Amino acid sequence: MKLLTTLPKLATISLSGIALMMGTVACSKTQYQNQTYTATAVAAQYTKPKIDILIVQDNSSSMLVPKASLQSQLAGFIAGLNGNWDYHFTVLPLQGTMSINSKWVIAEDCSTMASYNQQYCIPASNASAFNANPTGNAGWINTLNAATAATDLGFQNMAANLSDSSMTSSGFLRPDAALAVIALSNGDDVTGINFPSDYTYLNGQNGQQIPNLSSANAVSSFNSFENFIKNLKGSSSLVKFYSVVAQTYHIASQDCNGQYAWPGTRYSNLSAALNSATYDICSGGLSNVLSDISTQLQSLIQAYKFNYAVLNGNPIVSSITVTKNGVTVPQDNTNGWSYVGYTTEYLSYFPANTNQSTGYMIKFNGTSVYSGSDVIAINFEKQ
């Protein structure tokens, strides 16, 4: 979906140029007093789909090498989102909990964060600064927690982090935004699985015991977290869960990025339940995972349907012209546009009400609603 700002031929002078001219041509005032200047809708800045992106990073000691590989791709990942999304991005630990108030956030627009958190907000143009804190946890998680590596309570910690009041009070999680969670781990979640009653032996691995994912406790705890994350938004289609995990056992040798690894089956199963994707952290999949996820996220744009656009000024209604894909959209309450005045509305109505904005608005009715790659151009004169 693209929204263009196209000026009529009579108004080829920028607004800043107009201001300069008005201050310098007082002696020839009559030359310009009958000139009509046309302002253009800047709806594009209001109709970018919103998404909050959270990486939950396995912070056990075995994840040091994989984390460094993913970290190096961050700038390219953010660049791939920039211009298409109104996004927030940060990283929280998989083994433990942390308040967003102690985190840096990369945002397309830092003003969307609460006033206190804006001081810790990094614009997309400075995304590389997120990597520049090798000892603290403000960016990536650098404090390793080896003690919990064998008891990966990933689902439990994700639920605690996503439910923490700082998530919403900071402005990081927005009620009118989609959510993408990316689990980065070389282990698997064992939340709600009791040892040893819910464990079984892994054949051919020297008596290694592994969680029985078919046990009643395993199934119950998985279903509980699946329901939790699906219900975080008004529609489960607005939630994505990507898994960057091992696909097979790597416990006979350290051949997964120089480390041991266990298949992240529960994480992968959750990705499948949320129509997302799983990537193999051990077989080179990590090298392209962020760019692949960026491509996956772009497909969400096609699901958004918009029926409002915001103008950047109070229009003379009779001067408004609207085109969709180069075809004139009539002023019509059934299958055209209508002017609704200054109001607060959700600009997108499907798959859920999202992108809430306030301003002078046009409503698109019936067949005139826009989505995907539709090109909308709106011109009007300001009052």
C-alpha positions in Angstrom: 0.0 0.0 0.0 1.4 3.4 -1.0 -0.1 6.8 -0.5 1.2 9.5 -2.7 1.3 13.2 -2.3 0.7 14.7 -5.7 0.4 18.4 -6.2 -1.6 20.0 -9.0 0.3 21.9 -11.6 -0.7 25.3 -10.2 1.0 24.5 -6.9 4.5 23.4 -7.6 6.0 25.5 -4.9 6.8 23.8 -1.5 5.1 25.2 1.6 8.5 26.2 3.0 9.2 28.1 -0.3 5.8 29.8 0.1 6.8 31.0 3.6 10.1 32.4 2.3 8.3 34.2 -0.6 5.7 35.7 1.7 8.5 37.3 3.8 10.4 38.7 0.9 7.9 40.1 -1.7 6.0 42.6 0.4 6.8 45.3 -2.2 5.2 43.3 -5.0 2.2 42.0 -3.0 -0.3 42.2 -5.9 1.7 39.7 -7.9 0.8 36.9 -5.5 -2.4 37.9 -3.7 -4.7 35.9 -6.1 -2.5 32.9 -6.2 -4.1 29.6 -5.0 -1.8 27.3 -3.1 -2.7 23.7 -2.6 -1.6 21.5 0.3 -1.4 17.8 -0.1 -2.6 15.0 2.2 0.3 13.2 3.9 -1.7 10.2 4.8 1.2 7.8 4.2 2.8 8.7 7.5 -0.4 7.7 9.3 -1.2 4.5 7.5 2.0 2.5 7.9 1.0 -0.7 9.7 2.2 -0.6 13.2 4.2 -3.5 14.6 6.1 -4.1 17.9 9.0 -6.5 17.5 10.5 -8.4 20.4 13.5 -10.7 20.3 13.6 -13.1 23.3 17.2 -14.0 23.5 18.5 -17.2 25.1 21.1 -15.8 27.5 22.7 -19.1 28.5 26.5 -19.4 27.9 26.0 -21.6 24.9 24.3 -18.8 23.0 27.3 -16.4 22.9 28.4 -17.3 19.4 24.9 -17.4 17.8 23.9 -14.2 19.4 26.9 -12.4 17.9 26.0 -13.7 14.4 22.4 -12.4 14.7 23.5 -9.1 16.3 25.6 -8.3 13.3 22.5 -8.4 11.0 20.5 -5.9 13.1 21.1 -2.8 11.0 20.1 -4.5 7.8 17.0 -5.9 9.4 15.9 -2.5 10.6 16.7 -1.0 7.2 14.4 -3.6 5.6 11.5 -2.5 7.8 12.1 1.3 7.6 9.7 3.1 5.4 7.2 0.3 5.4 6.3 0.0 9.1 5.8 2.1 12.2 7.8 -0.2 14.4 9.2 -0.6 17.9 12.1 -3.1 18.4 14.0 -4.4 21.5 15.5 -7.6 23.0 14.6 -9.2 26.3 16.1 -12.3 28.0 14.6 -15.8 27.5 16.1 -16.9 30.9 14.7 -14.2 33.1 12.6 -11.1 33.1 13.4 -7.4 32.5 11.5 -4.1 32.5 11.3 -2.2 29.3 12.2 0.9 31.3 15.8 -0.4 31.4 16.0 -1.1 27.7 16.9 0.8 24.6 14.2 0.6 21.9 14.7 1.2 18.2 11.7 3.0 16.8 10.6 4.5 13.5 9.2 7.3 15.5 10.4 7.8 19.1 7.6 10.1 19.9 5.4 7.0 20.1 7.2 6.0 23.3 6.2 7.4 26.7 8.1 10.6 27.7 10.4 8.9 30.2 11.3 6.1 27.7 12.0 8.5 24.8 15.5 9.2 26.3 16.3 5.5 25.7 14.8 5.4 22.2 17.1 5.1 19.3 16.0 6.2 15.8 16.4 3.8 12.9 19.2 5.9 11.5 21.3 5.0 14.5 20.3 1.3 14.8 24.0 0.3 15.1 24.2 1.9 18.5 22.0 -0.9 19.8 25.0 -3.2 19.5 27.5 -0.9 21.1 27.0 -2.0 24.8 29.1 -5.2 25.1 28.8 -5.5 28.9 25.3 -4.2 29.8 21.8 -5.3 28.9 20.3 -2.1 27.5 20.6 -3.4 24.0 21.4 -7.1 23.5 21.4 -9.3 26.6 25.1 -9.8 27.6 24.7 -11.1 31.1 24.8 -14.9 30.7 22.7 -17.1 32.9 24.3 -20.6 32.7 22.5 -21.9 35.8 19.1 -22.0 34.0 20.3 -23.4 30.7 19.0 -26.9 31.5 15.6 -25.6 32.7 14.6 -23.3 29.9 11.3 -21.7 31.1 11.0 -19.7 27.9 7.2 -19.6 27.8 7.0 -18.7 31.4 9.5 -15.8 31.1 7.9 -14.6 27.8 4.5 -14.4 29.5 5.9 -12.6 32.4 7.8 -10.1 30.2 4.8 -9.5 27.9 2.5 -9.0 30.9 4.8 -6.6 32.8 3.2 -3.2 33.3 6.3 -1.5 31.7 5.4 -3.0 28.3 2.3 -0.8 28.0 3.3 2.1 30.3 6.4 2.7 28.2 4.4 2.8 25.0 6.4 -0.2 23.6 3.4 -2.5 23.3 0.6 -0.5 21.5 -3.0 -1.7 21.5 -3.4 -0.8 17.9 -0.2 -2.5 16.7 0.7 -6.0 15.5 3.2 -8.0 17.5 6.1 -10.2 16.3 8.0 -12.3 18.9 11.3 -13.9 17.7 12.6 -16.7 20.0 16.4 -17.2 19.6 17.6 -20.4 21.4 19.6 -23.6 21.0 17.4 -25.4 23.6 13.7 -26.0 24.1 11.0 -24.7 26.5 10.2 -27.0 29.5 7.6 -24.7 31.2 5.1 -26.9 33.1 6.9 -30.1 32.4 7.8 -32.0 35.6 11.1 -33.8 36.0 11.4 -36.8 36.1 7.7 -37.9 35.8 7.2 -36.1 32.4 10.6 -37.1 30.9 11.6 -40.0 28.8 15.0 -41.5 27.6 16.5 -40.4 24.3 17.6 -43.5 22.4 21.3 -43.8 21.6 22.4 -40.8 23.7 23.9 -42.5 26.8 20.7 -42.4 28.9 19.9 -38.7 28.1 16.5 -37.8 29.4 14.3 -35.4 27.5 10.8 -33.9 28.0 7.9 -36.0 26.9 6.0 -33.4 24.9 3.0 -35.7 24.8 2.6 -35.8 28.5 -0.6 -34.2 30.0 1.4 -31.5 31.7 3.4 -30.6 28.5 0.2 -30.4 26.4 -1.6 -28.3 29.0 1.2 -25.8 29.5 1.7 -25.4 25.7 -2.0 -24.8 25.2 -2.0 -22.3 28.0 0.8 -20.2 26.5 -0.6 -20.5 23.0 -3.9 -19.1 24.2 -2.1 -16.4 26.1 -0.1 -15.1 23.1 -3.0 -15.4 20.6 -5.2 -13.3 22.9 -2.7 -10.4 23.3 -4.3 -8.7 20.3 -7.8 -8.2 19.0 -7.1 -10.8 16.4 -4.6 -13.7 16.5 -3.6 -12.8 12.9 -1.9 -9.8 14.3 0.5 -11.9 16.3 3.5 -13.7 14.8 6.0 -16.0 16.6 9.2 -16.8 14.8 11.5 -19.5 16.1 15.3 -19.5 15.5 16.1 -22.9 17.0 17.8 -26.2 16.4 15.9 -28.8 14.3 17.8 -31.9 15.6 19.9 -33.0 18.5 23.5 -31.8 18.6 24.6 -33.4 21.9 27.1 -35.9 20.6 29.4 -33.1 19.4 29.5 -29.3 19.6 28.6 -28.8 15.9 25.9 -26.2 16.3 27.8 -22.9 16.1 30.5 -24.6 18.1 28.0 -25.6 20.9 25.6 -28.3 21.9 21.9 -27.9 21.0 18.6 -29.5 21.5 15.7 -29.2 19.0 13.4 -26.3 19.9 10.2 -28.3 19.2 7.9 -26.4 21.5 9.0 -23.1 20.0 8.6 -24.4 16.5 5.2 -25.8 17.3 4.1 -22.4 18.5 5.4 -20.8 15.3 3.2 -23.2 13.3 0.2 -22.5 15.5 0.5 -18.8 14.7 1.1 -19.3 11.0 4.7 -18.0 11.3 8.1 -19.6 10.4 10.9 -21.6 12.0 14.6 -21.2 11.1 17.5 -23.6 11.9 20.0 -21.9 14.1 22.6 -24.7 13.4 22.7 -25.2 9.7 23.3 -21.7 8.4 19.8 -20.5 8.7 20.8 -17.8 11.1 22.8 -16.0 8.4 19.6 -14.9 6.6 17.0 -15.2 9.4 16.4 -11.5 9.9 16.0 -10.6 6.3 13.7 -13.6 5.8 11.6 -12.5 8.8 11.5 -9.0 7.4 10.1 -10.5 4.1 7.6 -12.5 6.1 6.5 -9.4 8.0 5.9 -7.5 4.8 3.2 -10.0 3.8 1.2 -8.8 6.8 0.8 -5.5 4.9 -1.4 -7.3 2.4 -3.8 -8.3 5.2 -4.5 -4.7 6.4 -7.5 -3.0 5.0 -7.8 0.8 5.5 -11.0 2.9 5.4 -9.7 6.2 6.8 -6.9 8.6 5.8 -5.6 11.7 7.7 -5.1 15.1 6.1 -2.4 17.4 7.3 -4.7 20.4 7.5 -8.3 21.6 7.6 -9.5 21.2 4.0 -11.9 23.1 1.9 -14.1 20.1 1.3 -15.2 21.1 -2.2 -11.5 21.2 -3.2 -10.8 17.5 -2.2 -9.9 15.1 -5.0 -9.0 11.5 -4.5 -7.7 8.8 -6.8 -7.1 5.1 -6.2 -4.6 3.5 -8.5 -5.0 6.5 -10.9 -8.8 6.2 -11.0 -10.9 9.1 -9.6 -12.8 8.1 -6.4 -16.1 9.9 -6.2 -17.5 11.7 -3.1 -20.0 9.1 -2.3 -21.2 7.5 1.0 -21.7 4.1 -0.5 -18.6 3.4 -2.7 -16.6 6.5 -2.5 -15.1 8.9 0.0 -16.8 11.1 2.6 -15.3 13.9 4.7 -15.8 13.2 8.5 -14.0 16.3 9.9 -11.6 16.4 12.9 -11.9 13.1 14.8 -10.1 10.1 16.3 -10.5 6.8 14.4 -8.7 3.5 13.7 -7.4 3.9 10.2 -7.4 0.1 9.6 -10.4 -2.0 10.3 -9.2 -5.5 9.2 -7.9 -7.9 10.5 -8.6 -5.7 13.6 -9.0 -2.1 14.5 -5.4 -0.7 14.3 -3.4 2.5 13.7 -5.4 4.9 15.8 -4.9 8.5 14.8 -6.4 12.0 15.3 -6.9 14.7 12.7 -9.0 15.8 9.7 -10.1 12.6 8.1 -11.5 11.2 4.9 -13.5 7.9 5.2 -13.4 5.4 2.3 -16.7 3.5 1.8 -17.6 0.2 0.2 -15.4 -0.6 -2.8 -13.1 2.4 -2.3 -11.3 0.9 0.8 -7.6 0.4 0.1 -5.0 -2.2 1.0 -1.9 -4.0 -0.2 -0.3 -2.2 -3.1 -3.1 0.2 -3.7 -1.9 3.8 -4.5 -4.0 6.5 -3.0 -3.5 10.2 -3.9 -5.4 13.0 -2.1 -5.2 16.7 -3.0 -7.0 19.6 -1.3 -6.8 23.3 -0.5 -6.4 24.3 3.1 -8.8 26.7 4.7 
